[in-house]
Amino acid sequence: MCGLAGMLLPAPSMEAGPLQALAGRMGDALLHRGPDDRGVWADEAAGVALAHRRLSILDLSPLGHQPMASADGRYVMAYNGEVYNFAALRAELEPHGHPFRGHSDTEVLLAAILQWGLDDTLQRCNGMFAIALWDRHEQCLWLARDRVGKKPLYYGWAGSTLVFGSELKALWQHPDFDNDIDRDALTLLLRLDYIPAPHSIHQACFKMMPGRVLRLDAAMVEAGASAHRPEQAQRPFWDARARMQAALANPFRGSIDDAEQQLDTLLQDAVGLRMVADVPVGVFLSGGTDSSLVAALMQAQSSKPVHSFSIGFSDSHHDEAPLAKELAAHLGCDHTELYVSGADALAVVPQLPTMFDEPFADASQVPTALVARLARQGVTVALSGDGGDELFFGYMRYVRALRNWQMLGRVPAPLRRWLCARSTGQGEASRTGGLAALLAETGARGIGDVYRNRISRWRDPLAAVQGARGAGSFYDLADPLHGAGTPADAMMLADFVSYLPDDLLCKVDRTSMAVSLEARAPLLDWRVAEFAWSLPLAFKRQDDVSKVLLKRVLGRYVPQSMVHRPKRGFGAPVSDWLRGDLRPWAEALLDPGRLQREGVLSAAAIQPLWQQFIGGQRKWHTHLWNVLMFQAWQAHWRETRASIGAACRQDGSV
C-alpha cells in the first residue's frame, strides 16, 4: 500500500530540478501512506512528474521501487494498491517472453499493460488500486481506480497545471493550488456526511470514480477544468449498475444450499488471495457477522493463529468486544483487545481534519481510527468485513424504506400530492421525526426518492450553505436500476456506488493509512459482488433475519449461538461528546460571528439547531457533526495553505 502524486503541465515550462523537487514535496506529504521508500521521476521535455511513497507489502527489496518503468521503457507508473491475482497473471505472461527481475505485483501490472493494453489489463486484475501511468509514446497520462473504489485518487487544476494524488494534502503542496471551496459539493456533505465522487470539497478538483479510467494530455490540461466534465471524461472499464443488471438478467437458479456452497468457495478464494503478503497479516474483528466470517475463513486457511484485533468501549451499548473475544477464542485466533475511554476517543477528534483531508462526518471514523492504531502495533495488513451489508441486505433502513414505499403505493395520488405540498416550504428545523420523514416521501417518484430521504441528514442543505446551488448524486435517481430488479436491489446498488466507496471505504483507507496499515476487504472481491447480485432477496432476508446466506456460511465455522446475534453497529456517542468535553470546541466553531466572517455557512440556519440541541429539545447531533467536521476542516485547510505559501515564498518556488 502506498501513496502517489504528480503533475502534468500544459507545456514544458519547468526545468528538471524544480519539477522533481515539487513532485517530491507532493509525494512527501503522503509519507504516512508509504514510510518505507521514496521515489520521484520527471520528464522535463514532456512536463510530467510522478512521485511515490511506498509501504512495502510484496517484494520488500529495491526491485519493487516506484515509479517503475516497463521493460521496454514505454510506460512509467506510480501505483497504490494490490493486484491479488498477480501470480496467476505472471504465469500467463511468462510464456509471452516477459522478463521479471523481482516478484512485485507492480512489475506484473506493467508487463500486462504491455501485453494486453490498459483496459484489458484492468479487466483481468482482481484487486484494489489507484494508478497513474505515463505513456511516453502517446505522450498522455492515464489515471485509473479499482472497480469498487477501495483506493482513492484525486485530480484537479493548480492554475494551469494538472495535479493528482492519493489525498488532497499532496495537491495542496502545489503553490498554485488556491482552489476555493465548492459550495455545491458542500451541500452533499450536509446531506450525506461525505462528498461522493466525482465531486470534491474544492473547485476545479475531482475524485476518480470507481471502475473508471481517464486519459489526459497536454491539450486537455490546457483546456482546464472549465472544459472538463468528470462524469463524462472518466470512462468505465467496469460499471456496477451494468454488472448488476447483467446479473439480474441471468439470476442464480440453484437452491439456497447450492448458493451457500458457491459463496463459501468464492469467499475462501477471496480471503486466501488477500492473505498473501511478505509482512504480518491480521483481521479487524468486531464480533458481527461480516468480520467474524472473514476471521473464520482466515483461520481455516492458516497453520498459525490469526492475529485479530478489537476495541471496546466502557459503559457503551455499542460495545462488541466481548463477542469478538468469545469468537476469537473459539477460532483459535491470537486476539488483542483494547478498552478505550471517552478521553481516548476525544483525543482523536482534533486529528480528523489532517487524517481525512476533506470534510468527512461519519462519526464511526473515531473508533475505526482507534482499532487501526491498535492493529498496526502487531501487523502491517489487516482484513475487514466491509461490504456484507450492501451486498446481502444488511441494513434496517432498507426494510423501513421498502415498508414506506409499499405504504405510499396504497395512498391515492391526489392525497399524496396534497401531503407533499404540506411538507414543502418549511424550514429544516421544523421538519424532523418520523411524521416529517413520511411527509417528505409523499412526493416520491420511486424507491430512490424514498431511500434518499431515509439517509439524508440535512433535507434542505441549501438553506445552510451561502451561495450554493446544490449538486446531484446517485441518490437523486428515482430508480437507480432503470427498471431492472426490485426496489431492494436498487437501494443496495445506490449504497454500493456511493456510500460504500465514499464513506465506508474512505473511512477505512484514511484511518488505516494514517498509521501505515494496509486494509483489505475480501467480501468486496468483484466476483463475490456479481454473485450476490444474481441472488434472490429471499436468500438475503428471511423471517426478519438479514444476511441469511452470509450467516449460513458462517455457521459452517462457528456454533449457531455465535451466528445469530443482534447488529450493534460501530458507532460513537456524539451527543454525549457535544454536550460534554467537546462543547467548548463546538461552540467556538459554531460561533455566529465566526460563521459570518467566514461567509460559507449560514448562522441563521445553524444556530437554532445548536440551541435546541443544547437545550435538550431536539437531537440534531448528526446535523451538527457534519457542520463541525466542515468547520474543523476549513480551519485546518486555511492554516495548511498559509504555511505552504509562506514556505514557497521563502525558497523562491512562488
Solvent accessible surface area in square Angstrom, and as a share of the most:
residue,aa,sasa,rsa
1,M,3,0.01
2,C,9,0.05
3,G,0,0.00
4,L,0,0.00
5,A,0,0.00
6,G,0,0.00
7,M,0,0.00
8,L,2,0.01
9,L,6,0.03
10,P,29,0.18
11,A,56,0.43
12,P,83,0.52
13,S,89,0.58
14,M,54,0.24
15,E,120,0.54
16,A,43,0.33
17,G,46,0.44
18,P,70,0.44
19,L,1,0.00
20,Q,78,0.35
21,A,52,0.40
22,L,9,0.04
23,A,0,0.00
24,G,0,0.00
25,R,78,0.28
26,M,0,0.00
27,G,2,0.02
28,D,55,0.29
29,A,24,0.19
30,L,0,0.00
31,L,93,0.46
32,H,45,0.20
33,R,0,0.00
34,G,0,0.00
35,P,58,0.37
36,D,80,0.41
37,D,41,0.21
38,R,114,0.42
39,G,4,0.04
40,V,39,0.23
41,W,44,0.16
42,A,20,0.16
43,D,35,0.18
44,E,77,0.34
45,A,82,0.63
46,A,15,0.11
47,G,1,0.01
48,V,0,0.00
49,A,0,0.00
50,L,0,0.00
51,A,1,0.01
52,H,2,0.01
53,R,23,0.08
54,R,15,0.05
55,L,4,0.02
56,S,14,0.09
57,I,4,0.02
58,L,18,0.09
59,D,3,0.02
60,L,90,0.45
61,S,43,0.28
62,P,116,0.73
63,L,64,0.32
64,G,2,0.02
65,H,73,0.33
66,Q,7,0.03
67,P,19,0.12
68,M,12,0.05
69,A,54,0.42
70,S,7,0.04
71,A,81,0.63
72,D,89,0.46
73,G,22,0.21
74,R,62,0.23
75,Y,19,0.07
76,V,3,0.02
77,M,0,0.00
78,A,0,0.00
79,Y,3,0.01
80,N,0,0.00
81,G,6,0.05
82,E,5,0.02
83,V,2,0.01
84,Y,13,0.05
85,N,30,0.15
86,F,22,0.09
87,A,65,0.50
88,A,65,0.50
89,L,8,0.04
90,R,56,0.20
91,A,62,0.48
92,E,79,0.35
93,L,0,0.00
94,E,84,0.37
95,P,111,0.70
96,H,105,0.47
97,G,60,0.58
98,H,31,0.14
99,P,92,0.58
100,F,34,0.14
101,R,163,0.60
102,G,10,0.09
103,H,91,0.41
104,S,3,0.02
105,D,9,0.04
106,T,5,0.03
107,E,21,0.09
108,V,1,0.01
109,L,2,0.01
110,L,4,0.02
111,A,9,0.07
112,A,0,0.00
113,I,3,0.01
114,L,52,0.26
115,Q,64,0.28
116,W,48,0.17
117,G,28,0.27
118,L,19,0.09
119,D,54,0.28
120,D,58,0.30
121,T,0,0.00
122,L,0,0.00
123,Q,84,0.37
124,R,82,0.30
125,C,0,0.00
126,N,9,0.05
127,G,11,0.10
128,M,2,0.01
129,F,1,0.00
130,A,0,0.00
131,I,1,0.01
132,A,0,0.00
133,L,1,0.00
134,W,4,0.01
135,D,3,0.02
136,R,93,0.34
137,H,126,0.56
138,E,96,0.43
139,Q,84,0.38
140,C,0,0.00
141,L,0,0.00
142,W,43,0.15
143,L,0,0.00
144,A,0,0.00
145,R,11,0.04
146,D,1,0.00
147,R,15,0.05
148,V,5,0.03
149,G,1,0.01
150,K,13,0.05
151,K,6,0.02
152,P,7,0.05
153,L,2,0.01
154,Y,2,0.01
155,Y,0,0.00
156,G,0,0.00
157,W,11,0.04
158,A,0,0.00
159,G,54,0.52
160,S,69,0.45
161,T,13,0.07
162,L,0,0.00
163,V,0,0.00
164,F,0,0.00
165,G,0,0.00
166,S,0,0.00
167,E,1,0.01
168,L,0,0.00
169,K,25,0.11
170,A,0,0.00
171,L,0,0.00
172,W,1,0.00
173,Q,36,0.16
174,H,10,0.04
175,P,21,0.13
176,D,68,0.35
177,F,1,0.00
178,D,104,0.54
179,N,17,0.09
180,D,68,0.35
181,I,2,0.01
182,D,33,0.17
183,R,74,0.27
184,D,24,0.12
185,A,0,0.00
186,L,0,0.00
187,T,5,0.03
188,L,6,0.03
189,L,0,0.00
190,L,0,0.00
191,R,51,0.19
192,L,12,0.06
193,D,8,0.04
194,Y,5,0.02
195,I,6,0.03
196,P,4,0.03
197,A,17,0.13
198,P,15,0.10
199,H,50,0.23
200,S,1,0.01
201,I,0,0.00
202,H,1,0.00
203,Q,89,0.39
204,A,36,0.28
205,C,2,0.01
206,F,32,0.13
207,K,20,0.08
208,M,0,0.00
209,M,34,0.15
210,P,22,0.14
211,G,0,0.00
212,R,38,0.14
213,V,1,0.01
214,L,2,0.01
215,R,85,0.31
216,L,0,0.00
217,D,32,0.17
218,A,43,0.33
219,A,70,0.55
220,M,72,0.32
221,V,1,0.01
222,E,126,0.57
223,A,56,0.43
224,G,13,0.13
225,A,23,0.18
226,S,118,0.76
227,A,74,0.57
228,H,21,0.09
229,R,139,0.51
230,P,11,0.07
231,E,83,0.37
232,Q,118,0.53
233,A,35,0.27
234,Q,2,0.01
235,R,99,0.36
236,P,64,0.40
237,F,14,0.06
238,W,15,0.05
239,D,40,0.21
240,A,13,0.10
241,R,59,0.22
242,A,49,0.38
243,R,92,0.33
244,M,2,0.01
245,Q,55,0.25
246,A,44,0.34
247,A,14,0.11
248,L,40,0.20
249,A,85,0.66
250,N,111,0.57
251,P,48,0.30
252,F,40,0.17
253,R,194,0.71
254,G,32,0.31
255,S,56,0.36
256,I,32,0.16
257,D,84,0.44
258,D,75,0.39
259,A,0,0.00
260,E,19,0.09
261,Q,89,0.40
262,Q,83,0.37
263,L,0,0.00
264,D,5,0.02
265,T,76,0.44
266,L,31,0.16
267,L,0,0.00
268,Q,70,0.31
269,D,64,0.33
270,A,0,0.00
271,V,0,0.00
272,G,22,0.21
273,L,41,0.20
274,R,1,0.00
275,M,45,0.20
276,V,73,0.42
277,A,25,0.19
278,D,66,0.34
279,V,30,0.17
280,P,73,0.46
281,V,27,0.15
282,G,0,0.00
283,V,0,0.00
284,F,24,0.10
285,L,3,0.01
286,S,39,0.25
287,G,3,0.03
288,G,25,0.24
289,T,19,0.11
290,D,17,0.09
291,S,11,0.07
292,S,1,0.01
293,L,0,0.00
294,V,0,0.00
295,A,0,0.00
296,A,2,0.01
297,L,0,0.00
298,M,1,0.01
299,Q,27,0.12
300,A,68,0.53
301,Q,79,0.35
302,S,34,0.22
303,S,119,0.77
304,K,147,0.62
305,P,80,0.50
306,V,8,0.05
307,H,66,0.29
308,S,0,0.00
309,F,8,0.03
310,S,4,0.03
311,I,11,0.05
312,G,0,0.00
313,F,26,0.11
314,S,71,0.46
315,D,160,0.83
316,S,34,0.22
317,H,148,0.66
318,H,41,0.18
319,D,18,0.09
320,E,18,0.08
321,A,1,0.01
322,P,74,0.47
323,L,29,0.14
324,A,0,0.00
325,K,113,0.48
326,E,84,0.38
327,L,0,0.00
328,A,0,0.00
329,A,81,0.62
330,H,89,0.40
331,L,27,0.14
332,G,39,0.38
333,C,17,0.10
334,D,68,0.35
335,H,44,0.19
336,T,54,0.31
337,E,58,0.26
338,L,81,0.40
339,Y,95,0.36
340,V,7,0.04
341,S,55,0.36
342,G,43,0.42
343,A,72,0.56
344,D,63,0.33
345,A,2,0.02
346,L,23,0.12
347,A,59,0.45
348,V,0,0.00
349,V,2,0.01
350,P,95,0.60
351,Q,78,0.35
352,L,2,0.01
353,P,15,0.10
354,T,70,0.41
355,M,22,0.10
356,F,5,0.02
357,D,1,0.00
358,E,15,0.07
359,P,4,0.03
360,F,9,0.04
361,A,4,0.03
362,D,22,0.12
363,A,19,0.15
364,S,13,0.08
365,Q,0,0.00
366,V,0,0.00
367,P,1,0.01
368,T,10,0.06
369,A,4,0.03
370,L,9,0.05
371,V,10,0.06
372,A,1,0.00
373,R,92,0.34
374,L,10,0.05
375,A,0,0.00
376,R,77,0.28
377,Q,141,0.62
378,G,38,0.36
379,V,2,0.01
380,T,15,0.09
381,V,0,0.00
382,A,0,0.00
383,L,0,0.00
384,S,7,0.05
385,G,12,0.12
386,D,27,0.14
387,G,3,0.03
388,G,0,0.00
389,D,17,0.09
390,E,1,0.01
391,L,0,0.00
392,F,0,0.00
393,F,2,0.01
394,G,3,0.03
395,Y,26,0.10
396,M,96,0.43
397,R,56,0.21
398,Y,0,0.00
399,V,38,0.22
400,R,101,0.37
401,A,0,0.00
402,L,27,0.13
403,R,118,0.43
404,N,2,0.01
405,W,68,0.24
406,Q,106,0.47
407,M,79,0.35
408,L,13,0.06
409,G,64,0.62
410,R,183,0.67
411,V,42,0.24
412,P,84,0.53
413,A,56,0.44
414,P,88,0.55
415,L,82,0.41
416,R,45,0.17
417,R,157,0.57
418,W,144,0.50
419,L,41,0.20
420,C,35,0.21
421,A,68,0.53
422,R,148,0.54
423,S,8,0.05
424,T,83,0.48
425,G,90,0.86
426,Q,74,0.33
427,G,47,0.45
428,E,12,0.05
429,A,29,0.22
430,S,69,0.44
431,R,32,0.12
432,T,53,0.31
433,G,47,0.45
434,G,54,0.52
435,L,133,0.66
436,A,14,0.11
437,A,8,0.06
438,L,62,0.31
439,L,39,0.19
440,A,33,0.26
441,E,2,0.01
442,T,9,0.05
443,G,41,0.39
444,A,10,0.08
445,R,161,0.59
446,G,7,0.07
447,I,9,0.05
448,G,5,0.05
449,D,12,0.06
450,V,0,0.00
451,Y,2,0.01
452,R,53,0.19
453,N,17,0.09
454,R,65,0.24
455,I,31,0.16
456,S,14,0.09
457,R,88,0.32
458,W,0,0.00
459,R,48,0.17
460,D,49,0.25
461,P,9,0.06
462,L,83,0.41
463,A,49,0.38
464,A,0,0.00
465,V,4,0.03
466,Q,75,0.33
467,G,75,0.72
468,A,19,0.15
469,R,202,0.74
470,G,27,0.26
471,A,29,0.23
472,G,43,0.42
473,S,23,0.15
474,F,40,0.17
475,Y,4,0.02
476,D,57,0.30
477,L,57,0.28
478,A,24,0.19
479,D,52,0.27
480,P,3,0.02
481,L,0,0.00
482,H,115,0.51
483,G,65,0.63
484,A,32,0.25
485,G,44,0.42
486,T,67,0.39
487,P,50,0.32
488,A,2,0.01
489,D,14,0.07
490,A,2,0.01
491,M,2,0.01
492,M,2,0.01
493,L,0,0.00
494,A,2,0.02
495,D,1,0.00
496,F,4,0.02
497,V,39,0.23
498,S,4,0.02
499,Y,40,0.15
500,L,0,0.00
501,P,2,0.01
502,D,11,0.06
503,D,3,0.02
504,L,19,0.10
505,L,10,0.05
506,C,23,0.14
507,K,17,0.07
508,V,16,0.09
509,D,5,0.02
510,R,10,0.04
511,T,2,0.01
512,S,2,0.01
513,M,1,0.00
514,A,36,0.28
515,V,42,0.24
516,S,13,0.09
517,L,0,0.00
518,E,0,0.00
519,A,13,0.10
520,R,2,0.01
521,A,5,0.04
522,P,0,0.00
523,L,0,0.00
524,L,1,0.01
525,D,1,0.00
526,W,72,0.25
527,R,66,0.24
528,V,0,0.00
529,A,0,0.00
530,E,26,0.12
531,F,16,0.07
532,A,0,0.00
533,W,4,0.01
534,S,14,0.09
535,L,6,0.03
536,P,58,0.36
537,L,66,0.33
538,A,55,0.43
539,F,25,0.11
540,K,2,0.01
541,R,44,0.16
542,Q,72,0.32
543,D,139,0.72
544,D,119,0.62
545,V,52,0.30
546,S,22,0.14
547,K,11,0.04
548,V,14,0.08
549,L,0,0.00
550,L,0,0.00
551,K,22,0.09
552,R,83,0.30
553,V,0,0.00
554,L,1,0.00
555,G,23,0.22
556,R,104,0.38
557,Y,54,0.21
558,V,7,0.04
559,P,56,0.35
560,Q,106,0.47
561,S,85,0.55
562,M,19,0.08
563,V,3,0.02
564,H,104,0.47
565,R,42,0.15
566,P,98,0.62
567,K,123,0.52
568,R,97,0.36
569,G,33,0.31
570,F,73,0.31
571,G,21,0.20
572,A,17,0.13
573,P,52,0.33
574,V,8,0.05
575,S,27,0.17
576,D,98,0.51
577,W,15,0.05
578,L,0,0.00
579,R,101,0.37
580,G,37,0.36
581,D,110,0.57
582,L,15,0.07
583,R,93,0.34
584,P,92,0.58
585,W,62,0.22
586,A,0,0.00
587,E,69,0.31
588,A,55,0.43
589,L,12,0.06
590,L,1,0.01
591,D,60,0.31
592,P,60,0.38
593,G,30,0.29
594,R,55,0.20
595,L,1,0.01
596,Q,145,0.64
597,R,182,0.67
598,E,49,0.22
599,G,23,0.22
600,V,3,0.02
601,L,1,0.01
602,S,22,0.14
603,A,25,0.20
604,A,86,0.67
605,A,22,0.17
606,I,0,0.00
607,Q,33,0.15
608,P,52,0.33
609,L,2,0.01
610,W,8,0.03
611,Q,103,0.46
612,Q,41,0.18
613,F,0,0.00
614,I,39,0.20
615,G,55,0.53
616,G,55,0.53
617,Q,131,0.58
618,R,89,0.33
619,K,153,0.65
620,W,13,0.04
621,H,50,0.23
622,T,37,0.22
623,H,22,0.10
624,L,0,0.00
625,W,4,0.02
626,N,0,0.00
627,V,0,0.00
628,L,0,0.00
629,M,7,0.03
630,F,0,0.00
631,Q,2,0.01
632,A,12,0.10
633,W,2,0.01
634,Q,2,0.01
635,A,42,0.33
636,H,40,0.18
637,W,17,0.06
638,R,110,0.40
639,E,129,0.58
640,T,29,0.17
641,R,28,0.10
642,A,66,0.51
643,S,65,0.42
644,I,17,0.08
645,G,14,0.13
646,A,48,0.37
647,A,54,0.42
648,C,4,0.02
649,R,157,0.57
650,Q,163,0.72
651,D,91,0.47
652,G,59,0.57
653,S,50,0.32
654,V,100,0.58
